[in-house]
Amino acid sequence: MAFEGLSGRLSEVFKKLKGRGKVKESDIKEVMREVRMALLEADVNYKVAKDFVASVSEKAMGSEVLESLTPAQQIIKIVNDELTELMGSTNARITFSSKIPTIIMMCGLQGAGKTTHCAKLSRYFKQSGKRPLLAACDVYRPAAIQQLQIVGEQAGVPVFEMGQGDPVEIARKAVLHARDYGNDILILDTAGRLHIDEELMDELRRIKEAVQPQEILLVIDAMTGQDAVNVAKSFDETLGIDGTILTKLDGDTRGGAALSVRAVTGKPIKFVGTGEKLDNLEPFYPDRMASRILGMGDVLTLIEKAQSTVDEQKAMEMAKKLKEQNFDMNDLLEQMQQIKQMGSLSQVISMFPGAGKISEEETAAGEAQLKKTEAIINSMTKRERERPAIINPSRKRRIAAGSGTKVEDVNRLLKQFEQMQKMMKMMGSSKFRRAAKRGRLF
């Protein structure tokens, strides 16, 4: 989970601060030292960390904080505001052209996930009603064109390619093709290198001059840490990038690149990659990310994920089943599968307030339990899912063997499901509804 280390360290720092009541200047200095160490351990650029701490310290030393009855909360608010400012204050959107197509040029080093994120971005735009086109301008890396065609097909987006030709000419022809076929967004997958060199930069400059893209987005691997800042700086000085896409943010527990890239280049992070699937791409909201870092959750993103993955018609049907107490194991399995579409359990949990208090071991145990429950339900027959009461000892042994679990695991799930049904029955009773209206449930 991104920023896991930083979030944990900051939680400990502020926990100590909360226990002190009123604070003195010496307390703030001590806290700021620990905050600076936490930032450096998270791989935040040294100068960025230094400037951040200086800015927070200056605001925290004010009399309204020192004399406050809740100084810890005020300092946390200052840190939250400064983190938000550090990462760009507001969500930076893509600039669209007044005439089609809007050209987005993707660039970056080899291995950063550029081709995959071209497809992710195209899928994101397609879901919002656009008609994107992908163009294969990487003619050097073996199978780069085939890879783009595969991920393009998975995203349901067409791919324009001319084989191993001149990338500049391919980009020009792709623009004409997009105009002819009504594609309102053109995403150029350009070549990368294992390192920055003049040959790479010259080719990118020529493509830029030829097609005049509205957006030049740099794809950066968040796990490269400090080097991500150097890469961003070099590309920006040469090409003049408009923003960045941070990939593999789900695999970097430090996340320092996200806090450093914008501060060093002045260019916003526009999207973040949070997993391997094509729908694991999120617009970057600095205020929401700051809340996650400080353990305050990100409920807005959670709601948006739920809205995009949950079928409204199915949700209404499920609500009706719950009301009529017809909820069975098939429905439970469907609910679990919808939750999985929102991302891994660790990603979903990270959006809840207080997520920092849940250990990695507890999250892993929860993931394992969900998989076990899904395997048990999948090993049941259709009739057994609809009527769990018919599952006798021999059926339990068969289900356990089919799911690779123990009979005790099957018994536990059946017991939990029975308790769930009793709870639903109680909630559906008129007595419960009358008590709820009077506020006398307990």
C-alpha positions as CSV (number, residue, x, y, z in Angstrom):
1,M,0.0,0.0,0.0
2,A,1.4,3.4,-1.0
3,F,2.8,5.6,1.8
4,E,2.3,2.8,4.3
5,G,5.6,3.4,6.0
6,L,5.2,7.2,6.1
7,S,1.6,6.9,7.3
8,G,2.6,4.6,10.1
9,R,5.5,6.9,11.2
10,L,3.4,10.0,11.2
11,S,0.6,8.3,13.1
12,E,3.1,7.5,15.9
13,V,4.5,11.0,15.9
14,F,1.0,12.6,16.2
15,K,-0.1,10.0,18.8
16,K,2.7,11.2,21.1
17,L,1.8,14.8,20.4
18,K,-1.9,14.3,21.3
19,G,-0.9,13.0,24.8
20,R,0.9,16.2,25.7
21,G,-2.1,18.6,26.1
22,K,-0.6,22.0,25.5
23,V,2.7,22.1,23.5
24,K,5.8,24.2,23.7
25,E,8.2,25.3,20.9
26,S,10.6,22.6,21.9
27,D,7.8,20.0,21.4
28,I,7.1,21.3,17.9
29,K,10.8,21.2,17.0
30,E,11.0,17.6,18.3
31,V,7.9,16.6,16.3
32,M,9.3,18.3,13.1
33,R,12.5,16.4,13.4
34,E,10.6,13.2,13.4
35,V,8.4,14.3,10.5
36,R,11.6,15.1,8.5
37,M,13.1,11.7,9.2
38,A,9.8,10.0,8.3
39,L,9.8,11.9,4.9
40,L,13.4,11.0,4.2
41,E,12.7,7.3,5.0
42,A,9.8,7.5,2.6
43,D,12.3,8.5,-0.1
44,V,11.2,12.1,-0.4
45,N,13.7,14.4,-2.0
46,Y,16.0,16.0,0.7
47,K,15.3,19.6,-0.3
48,V,11.6,19.0,-0.6
49,A,11.5,17.4,2.9
50,K,13.6,20.3,4.3
51,D,11.3,23.0,2.8
52,F,8.2,21.2,3.9
53,V,9.3,20.9,7.5
54,A,10.3,24.6,7.5
55,S,6.9,25.7,6.2
56,V,5.0,23.5,8.7
57,S,7.2,24.7,11.6
58,E,6.7,28.4,10.8
59,K,2.9,28.0,10.8
60,A,2.9,25.7,13.9
61,M,4.9,28.2,15.9
62,G,2.0,30.7,15.8
63,S,0.3,31.7,19.0
64,E,-3.0,30.3,17.9
65,V,-1.4,26.8,18.0
66,L,0.8,27.1,21.1
67,E,-2.1,28.6,23.1
68,S,-4.7,26.3,21.8
69,L,-6.5,23.6,23.8
70,T,-6.2,21.2,20.9
71,P,-2.7,21.9,19.5
72,A,-2.2,18.4,18.1
73,Q,-5.3,18.6,15.9
74,Q,-4.2,22.1,14.6
75,I,-0.7,20.8,13.8
76,I,-2.2,17.8,12.0
77,K,-4.4,20.2,10.0
78,I,-1.3,22.3,9.1
79,V,0.5,19.1,7.9
80,N,-2.5,18.0,5.9
81,D,-2.8,21.4,4.2
82,E,1.0,21.5,3.4
83,L,0.9,17.9,2.1
84,T,-2.0,18.9,-0.2
85,E,-0.1,22.0,-1.4
86,L,3.1,20.0,-1.9
87,M,1.3,17.5,-4.2
88,G,-0.5,20.2,-6.2
89,S,-3.5,21.5,-4.2
90,T,-6.2,20.4,-6.8
91,N,-6.8,17.7,-9.3
92,A,-5.1,18.6,-12.6
93,R,-7.3,17.6,-15.5
94,I,-6.4,16.8,-19.1
95,T,-6.5,19.8,-21.5
96,F,-8.7,19.0,-24.5
97,S,-8.3,20.5,-27.9
98,S,-11.1,22.6,-29.5
99,K,-10.8,20.4,-32.6
100,I,-10.3,16.7,-32.9
101,P,-8.2,14.8,-32.0
102,T,-6.8,15.8,-28.6
103,I,-3.3,14.5,-28.9
104,I,-1.7,13.0,-25.8
105,M,2.0,12.0,-26.1
106,M,3.1,9.4,-23.6
107,C,6.8,9.3,-22.8
108,G,9.1,7.7,-20.2
109,L,11.9,5.2,-19.6
110,Q,11.6,1.6,-20.6
111,G,10.0,-0.6,-17.9
112,A,7.9,2.2,-16.3
113,G,4.7,0.7,-17.7
114,K,4.1,3.2,-20.5
115,T,2.4,0.9,-23.0
116,T,0.1,-0.6,-20.4
117,H,-0.8,2.9,-19.1
118,C,-1.6,4.1,-22.6
119,A,-4.3,1.4,-22.7
120,K,-5.4,2.2,-19.1
121,L,-5.8,5.9,-20.1
122,S,-7.7,5.0,-23.3
123,R,-10.0,2.8,-21.3
124,Y,-10.6,5.6,-18.8
125,F,-11.5,8.0,-21.6
126,K,-13.7,5.4,-23.3
127,Q,-15.7,4.9,-20.1
128,S,-16.4,8.7,-20.0
129,G,-17.9,8.6,-23.5
130,K,-14.8,9.5,-25.6
131,R,-13.6,7.6,-28.8
132,P,-9.9,7.2,-28.2
133,L,-7.3,5.8,-30.6
134,L,-3.9,4.3,-29.7
135,A,-0.9,4.8,-31.9
136,A,2.2,2.5,-31.9
137,C,5.2,4.8,-32.1
138,D,7.6,2.5,-30.3
139,V,9.2,0.7,-33.2
140,Y,12.4,-0.4,-31.4
141,R,11.4,-2.6,-28.4
142,P,10.7,-6.2,-29.4
143,A,7.0,-6.9,-29.5
144,A,6.0,-3.4,-28.4
145,I,3.5,-3.0,-31.2
146,Q,2.0,-6.5,-30.4
147,Q,1.8,-5.6,-26.7
148,L,-0.1,-2.3,-27.5
149,Q,-2.5,-4.3,-29.8
150,I,-3.2,-6.8,-27.0
151,V,-3.8,-4.3,-24.3
152,G,-5.8,-2.1,-26.8
153,E,-8.0,-5.0,-27.5
154,Q,-8.5,-5.6,-23.8
155,A,-9.5,-2.0,-23.4
156,G,-11.8,-2.1,-26.4
157,V,-9.8,0.6,-28.2
158,P,-8.4,0.5,-31.8
159,V,-4.7,0.7,-32.4
160,F,-3.0,2.5,-35.4
161,E,0.3,1.0,-36.5
162,M,2.6,1.0,-39.5
163,G,5.1,-1.6,-38.4
164,Q,8.8,-0.7,-38.0
165,G,8.6,2.7,-39.8
166,D,9.6,6.2,-38.9
167,P,7.9,7.2,-35.5
168,V,7.5,10.8,-36.6
169,E,5.7,9.7,-39.8
170,I,3.6,7.2,-37.8
171,A,2.5,10.0,-35.5
172,R,1.5,12.2,-38.4
173,K,-0.5,9.5,-40.1
174,A,-2.2,8.6,-36.8
175,V,-3.5,12.2,-36.5
176,L,-5.0,12.0,-40.0
177,H,-6.4,8.6,-39.3
178,A,-8.0,9.9,-36.1
179,R,-9.6,12.8,-37.9
180,D,-10.9,10.6,-40.7
181,Y,-12.5,8.0,-38.4
182,G,-13.8,10.5,-35.7
183,N,-11.5,9.5,-32.9
184,D,-11.5,12.5,-30.5
185,I,-8.5,11.4,-28.5
186,L,-5.2,10.1,-29.9
187,I,-2.7,8.6,-27.4
188,L,0.8,8.2,-28.8
189,D,2.9,5.3,-27.3
190,T,6.4,6.5,-27.9
191,A,9.7,4.6,-27.4
192,G,11.6,4.5,-24.1
193,R,15.1,3.6,-23.2
194,L,16.8,2.0,-20.2
195,H,18.4,5.4,-19.6
196,I,18.0,9.0,-20.9
197,D,20.1,9.6,-24.0
198,E,20.2,12.3,-26.8
199,E,18.9,9.9,-29.4
200,L,15.7,9.3,-27.5
201,M,15.2,12.9,-26.6
202,D,15.8,14.0,-30.2
203,E,13.1,11.6,-31.5
204,L,10.6,12.8,-28.9
205,R,11.3,16.5,-29.8
206,R,10.7,15.7,-33.5
207,I,7.4,14.0,-32.7
208,K,6.3,16.9,-30.6
209,E,7.2,19.4,-33.4
210,A,5.3,17.3,-36.0
211,V,2.0,16.8,-34.2
212,Q,1.9,19.5,-31.5
213,P,0.3,17.4,-28.8
214,Q,-2.0,19.1,-26.3
215,E,-0.6,17.0,-23.5
216,I,2.8,15.4,-22.9
217,L,2.5,13.0,-20.0
218,L,5.6,11.4,-18.4
219,V,5.1,7.9,-17.1
220,I,7.2,7.3,-14.0
221,D,7.7,4.1,-12.0
222,A,7.0,5.2,-8.4
223,M,9.2,2.4,-7.1
224,T,12.3,4.0,-8.6
225,G,12.3,6.5,-5.7
226,Q,14.7,9.4,-5.9
227,D,15.7,8.6,-9.5
228,A,12.1,9.3,-10.5
229,V,12.7,13.0,-9.6
230,N,15.8,13.1,-11.8
231,V,14.0,11.4,-14.7
232,A,11.1,13.9,-14.4
233,K,13.4,16.9,-14.3
234,S,15.4,15.7,-17.4
235,F,12.3,15.1,-19.5
236,D,10.7,18.4,-18.4
237,E,13.8,20.4,-19.3
238,T,14.0,18.8,-22.7
239,L,10.3,18.4,-23.7
240,G,8.3,20.6,-21.4
241,I,6.0,17.9,-19.9
242,D,2.4,18.9,-18.9
243,G,2.1,16.3,-16.2
244,T,3.0,12.8,-14.9
245,I,1.4,9.5,-14.4
246,L,2.8,7.6,-11.4
247,T,2.7,3.8,-11.9
248,K,3.0,0.9,-9.4
249,L,1.9,3.2,-6.5
250,D,0.3,0.1,-5.0
251,G,3.6,-1.6,-4.8
252,D,5.6,1.2,-3.2
253,T,5.1,1.4,0.6
254,R,7.3,4.6,0.7
255,G,5.7,6.7,-2.1
256,G,8.2,9.5,-1.8
257,A,8.2,10.1,-5.6
258,A,4.6,11.4,-5.4
259,L,5.7,14.0,-2.8
260,S,8.8,15.0,-4.7
261,V,8.0,15.0,-8.5
262,R,5.5,17.9,-8.4
263,A,7.7,20.0,-6.0
264,V,10.8,19.6,-8.1
265,T,9.3,20.0,-11.6
266,G,6.3,22.2,-10.8
267,K,4.2,19.8,-13.1
268,P,1.2,18.1,-11.6
269,I,0.6,14.3,-11.1
270,K,-2.5,13.7,-13.2
271,F,-3.1,10.0,-12.8
272,V,-1.8,7.1,-10.6
273,G,-1.6,3.4,-11.5
274,T,-2.8,1.3,-8.5
275,G,-2.6,-2.2,-9.9
276,E,-2.0,-4.4,-12.9
277,K,-5.6,-4.5,-14.3
278,L,-6.6,-1.9,-17.0
279,D,-9.2,-0.3,-14.6
280,N,-6.5,0.3,-12.0
281,L,-6.0,3.9,-12.9
282,E,-7.2,6.8,-10.8
283,P,-7.2,10.6,-11.3
284,F,-4.8,12.1,-8.7
285,Y,-6.4,14.2,-6.0
286,P,-3.7,15.8,-3.7
287,D,-6.2,16.5,-0.9
288,R,-7.4,12.9,-0.9
289,M,-3.9,11.5,-1.0
290,A,-2.9,13.8,2.0
291,S,-5.9,12.4,3.9
292,R,-4.7,8.8,3.2
293,I,-1.2,9.6,4.3
294,L,-2.5,11.0,7.6
295,G,-4.7,8.0,8.2
296,M,-7.9,10.0,7.7
297,G,-9.1,7.8,4.8
298,D,-10.4,8.7,1.3
299,V,-14.1,8.1,1.4
300,L,-14.8,10.1,-1.8
301,T,-12.6,7.8,-3.9
302,L,-14.2,4.8,-2.2
303,I,-17.7,6.0,-3.2
304,E,-16.6,6.7,-6.8
305,K,-15.1,3.2,-7.0
306,A,-18.3,1.7,-5.7
307,Q,-20.4,3.7,-8.1
308,S,-18.3,2.6,-11.1
309,T,-18.3,-1.1,-10.2
310,V,-21.7,-1.7,-8.7
311,D,-24.5,-2.3,-11.1
312,E,-27.5,-0.1,-10.1
313,Q,-30.1,-2.6,-11.2
314,K,-28.4,-5.4,-9.3
315,A,-28.1,-3.2,-6.3
316,M,-31.9,-2.6,-6.3
317,E,-32.5,-6.3,-6.7
318,M,-30.2,-7.1,-3.8
319,A,-32.0,-4.5,-1.6
320,K,-35.3,-6.1,-2.5
321,K,-33.9,-9.6,-1.5
322,L,-32.6,-8.3,1.8
323,K,-36.0,-6.7,2.5
324,E,-37.8,-9.9,1.7
325,Q,-35.2,-12.0,3.5
326,N,-34.4,-14.0,0.3
327,F,-30.6,-13.4,0.5
328,D,-28.8,-16.7,-0.2
329,M,-25.2,-17.9,-0.8
330,N,-25.4,-16.9,-4.5
331,D,-26.0,-13.3,-3.4
332,L,-23.2,-13.4,-0.9
333,L,-20.8,-14.7,-3.6
334,E,-22.0,-11.9,-6.0
335,Q,-21.4,-9.3,-3.3
336,M,-17.9,-10.6,-2.7
337,Q,-17.1,-10.5,-6.4
338,Q,-18.3,-6.9,-6.7
339,I,-16.0,-5.9,-3.8
340,K,-13.1,-7.6,-5.6
341,Q,-13.8,-5.4,-8.6
342,M,-13.0,-2.3,-6.5
343,G,-9.5,-3.5,-6.0
344,S,-7.6,-5.6,-3.4
345,L,-8.7,-5.6,0.2
346,S,-5.7,-3.6,1.2
347,Q,-6.6,-0.9,-1.4
348,V,-10.2,-0.7,-0.2
349,I,-9.2,-0.7,3.5
350,S,-6.6,2.1,2.9
351,M,-9.5,4.4,2.0
352,F,-11.2,4.0,5.3
353,P,-10.5,6.5,8.2
354,G,-8.1,4.9,10.7
355,A,-6.8,2.4,8.1
356,G,-3.3,2.9,9.5
357,K,-4.2,1.0,12.7
358,I,-4.9,-2.2,10.7
359,S,-1.7,-4.1,10.3
360,E,-0.4,-5.7,7.1
361,E,-0.8,-9.1,8.7
362,E,-4.5,-8.4,9.6
363,T,-5.2,-7.3,6.0
364,A,-3.4,-10.4,4.6
365,A,-5.5,-12.6,6.9
366,G,-8.6,-10.9,5.7
367,E,-7.6,-11.4,2.0
368,A,-7.0,-15.1,2.8
369,Q,-10.3,-15.5,4.5
370,L,-12.2,-13.9,1.6
371,K,-10.5,-16.3,-0.8
372,K,-11.3,-19.3,1.4
373,T,-15.0,-18.2,1.7
374,E,-15.2,-17.8,-2.1
375,A,-13.7,-21.3,-2.7
376,I,-16.2,-22.9,-0.3
377,I,-19.2,-21.3,-1.9
378,N,-17.9,-22.2,-5.4
379,S,-17.7,-25.8,-4.2
380,M,-21.4,-25.9,-3.4
381,T,-24.1,-27.0,-5.8
382,K,-26.7,-24.4,-7.0
383,R,-29.3,-26.0,-4.7
384,E,-26.9,-25.9,-1.7
385,R,-26.3,-22.2,-2.2
386,E,-30.0,-21.5,-2.4
387,R,-30.8,-23.7,0.6
388,P,-27.7,-24.0,2.9
389,A,-29.9,-25.9,5.5
390,I,-29.7,-29.1,3.4
391,I,-25.9,-29.3,3.8
392,N,-25.4,-32.4,5.9
393,P,-22.1,-33.9,7.1
394,S,-21.4,-35.8,3.9
395,R,-22.0,-32.7,1.8
396,K,-19.7,-30.7,4.1
397,R,-16.9,-33.2,3.6
398,R,-17.4,-33.0,-0.2
399,I,-17.4,-29.2,-0.1
400,A,-14.3,-29.0,2.1
401,A,-12.4,-31.4,-0.2
402,G,-13.5,-29.5,-3.3
403,S,-12.4,-26.1,-1.9
404,G,-9.2,-27.3,-0.3
405,T,-10.4,-26.4,3.2
406,K,-11.5,-28.2,6.4
407,V,-14.9,-29.2,7.5
408,E,-14.5,-26.7,10.4
409,D,-14.1,-23.9,7.8
410,V,-17.4,-25.0,6.1
411,N,-19.2,-25.2,9.5
412,R,-17.9,-21.7,10.4
413,L,-19.2,-20.1,7.2
414,L,-22.6,-21.8,7.5
415,K,-22.9,-20.6,11.1
416,Q,-21.9,-17.0,10.1
417,F,-24.4,-17.1,7.3
418,E,-27.2,-18.4,9.6
419,Q,-26.4,-15.5,12.0
420,M,-26.5,-13.0,9.1
421,Q,-30.0,-14.3,8.1
422,K,-31.2,-14.0,11.7
423,M,-30.0,-10.4,11.9
424,M,-31.7,-9.6,8.6
425,K,-34.9,-11.2,9.8
426,M,-34.8,-9.2,13.0
427,M,-34.1,-6.0,11.1
428,G,-37.0,-6.7,8.8
429,S,-39.5,-7.1,11.7
430,S,-42.0,-4.4,12.4
431,K,-41.0,-4.3,16.1
432,F,-37.4,-3.5,15.1
433,R,-38.5,-0.7,12.7
434,R,-40.7,0.9,15.4
435,A,-37.8,0.8,17.9
436,A,-35.5,2.3,15.3
437,K,-37.9,5.2,14.7
438,R,-38.1,5.8,18.5
439,G,-34.3,5.5,18.8
440,R,-34.6,2.7,21.3
441,L,-32.7,-0.1,19.7
442,F,-30.4,-0.5,22.7
